[in-house]
Amino acid sequence: MSVQTLTAESLKLDGYVRHYRGMAPVRFALAIGLTGLLATVAPLSFAIGFGLLHLALYLCLSWAVEVGARSPDPKASLRDLTVRTGLIAALISLHACWMAMEVRGAATTGVVRTETGLLIIGVLMFTALQVHMSRLGYIAAILPSIGAMAWIAIDQNSQLPSAHFGAAVLVFVAAVVAASWRQQSTDRTLWDVRLALEEKNAALTALVAEAEAANRAKSDFLAMTSHEIRTPLNAVLGLTEALHRSELSTRQKEMAAGVLDAGALLKRLLDAVLDITRIEAGKMTVEAAPVDLRRMAATVVSIWTPRAGERGVTLALDIDGLPEPCGLLTDGAKIEQALVNLLSNAVKFSPRGGTVTVRLAGVATGDDVAMTVEVLDQGDGVPPEDRHRIFETFEQTGAGRALGGAGLGLAICAGNLALLGGTISVDEAPGGGAAFHFAFTAPAAEVDAGGPVDRAAPTLDEARPLRVLAAEDNAANRHVLRVLLEPLAVSLTLVEDGREAVEAMARESFDIVLMDANMPVMDGLAALRAIRAGGGPAAATPVWMLTANVFEEDVVRYRAAGADGVVRKPIDLNELFAALSDAAGRVEPEAAVAA
């Protein structure tokens, strides 16, 4: 059977069940009303007998509906319920008319006989105007009432009939039948429309599910691709960094620096693709922490000042309107990413001799601070027709396309600001050029007023080398670690999988473990859990995940398993040296005691 047929039958069955359940109180009230009417003109036992029989018929109708609602086969249930409800509805109508006729026959006054006729009219209207599951059931339900009305109209022994009364009864019956038949047609039309809407909704739901599945597949593919690309990129950047730090001629250092710059650009592009994918998939989250926005802006501008100078562009920072420090509880990484993207574009589009101005302002509103960040350049500006679309993925102006770029930076900015509840826009700067603005609101927070800690050059004790265990399955990455740590006071032990790491921890003690995540035999997470569960001094050893899988959910899993931190691949020397400094800081008290 087709999905469409099942959908139609399930829909009809659900509609009929809802209707019959909703009408149940009215049916029971009608049974009680008929019993009360009988009690006024007939013996009580006669009235109760007929009333109980009428009530029993209604209970049978409710039973048939509930049985149909619980059936696992909508097609069979709909067929059986159509037959049962049609038959029971005909019996109910016939029984009501029979009671009315008995009352009319036993009555001695015309008033009672008139009331009996009105009772039959009520039964006719009630049975005709309710929703019926089939046309046959409809006809079976109203025929007894029509017959009873006709009998009243042509009964010459009654005080009611007359020529005009008979005609009125026939007109009334015809009107009720015509109106109710039209209602039946309208009900079926509405069911058809609802069915069509349900089918379209089901089709849309299926399309959405397919799109979500495709989006998940895309995210999974990009995550896998990210890991596979980062592994060789880690070797390229790591070995080039080690080469750059060695004894080279000026020309050789320039070439090594060029490789590092190109590799860093490739890494930023890879990060941008993954960021925009996660934003589109709704997987990007906000990690709020206290951040000094004033210090952040000054740091970003100071880093970009030499690069801007190479292009003949001057950077100006206006943060006079901010308190010192300017502490906010927000996702500093996303704010910094937006500022860097806008500043990078401004430097790229500004002419030689131009000035790029970065201006920050904040207004306190209770416990929150409403921040506005502006980046103004003196380039050609953004045409009005492009000012909205450039914040969409892969959209660029003609000038932007000519200067290169993937069209992802502004889309990432817009996605990050949306996550923070902020906005981003672009206008024409005073005197020409582009003026990018982004605004957001964040709670005020206490931050350290001191400067940032420089962890890029760890100081290690030559007399007591730091004992480092590194688990890495890729030979090139093991070579990178060996080359990067060789100049430091480090005793390095390399293993190729998680099981070897656990076994090495059981044989000897280490000051820090650098653990890759994806490895054969035993992966990094399993090895980390085994180390933490092993007990003893080894269980307290700092373990840092050294991996290319650094999505937010990955980091959460590492932390939950007991990791002390994460060093990303390609290896960020600041992160690596920060991990080593942290480990060295933990062993210093032991060295002092031993001395």
Secondary structure as GFF3:
##gff-version 3
##sequence-region A 1 595
A	DSSP	alpha_helix	3	41	.	.	.	ID=ss1
A	DSSP	alpha_helix	44	70	.	.	.	ID=ss2
A	DSSP	alpha_helix	74	106	.	.	.	ID=ss3
A	DSSP	alpha_helix	110	129	.	.	.	ID=ss4
A	DSSP	alpha_helix	135	154	.	.	.	ID=ss5
A	DSSP	alpha_helix	163	244	.	.	.	ID=ss6
A	DSSP	alpha_helix	250	280	.	.	.	ID=ss7
A	DSSP	beta_strand	289	292	.	.	.	ID=ss8
A	DSSP	alpha_helix	293	310	.	.	.	ID=ss9
A	DSSP	beta_strand	314	318	.	.	.	ID=ss10
A	DSSP	beta_strand	327	330	.	.	.	ID=ss11
A	DSSP	alpha_helix	332	349	.	.	.	ID=ss12
A	DSSP	beta_strand	355	365	.	.	.	ID=ss13
A	DSSP	beta_strand	368	376	.	.	.	ID=ss14
A	DSSP	three_ten_helix	384	386	.	.	.	ID=ss15
A	DSSP	three_ten_helix	389	391	.	.	.	ID=ss16
A	DSSP	alpha_helix	398	402	.	.	.	ID=ss17
A	DSSP	alpha_helix	409	419	.	.	.	ID=ss18
A	DSSP	beta_strand	423	428	.	.	.	ID=ss19
A	DSSP	beta_strand	434	443	.	.	.	ID=ss20
A	DSSP	beta_strand	466	471	.	.	.	ID=ss21
A	DSSP	alpha_helix	475	485	.	.	.	ID=ss22
A	DSSP	beta_strand	490	495	.	.	.	ID=ss23
A	DSSP	alpha_helix	498	507	.	.	.	ID=ss24
A	DSSP	beta_strand	512	515	.	.	.	ID=ss25
A	DSSP	alpha_helix	524	533	.	.	.	ID=ss26
A	DSSP	three_ten_helix	537	540	.	.	.	ID=ss27
A	DSSP	beta_strand	543	547	.	.	.	ID=ss28
A	DSSP	alpha_helix	552	561	.	.	.	ID=ss29
A	DSSP	beta_strand	565	568	.	.	.	ID=ss30
A	DSSP	alpha_helix	573	594	.	.	.	ID=ss31
###
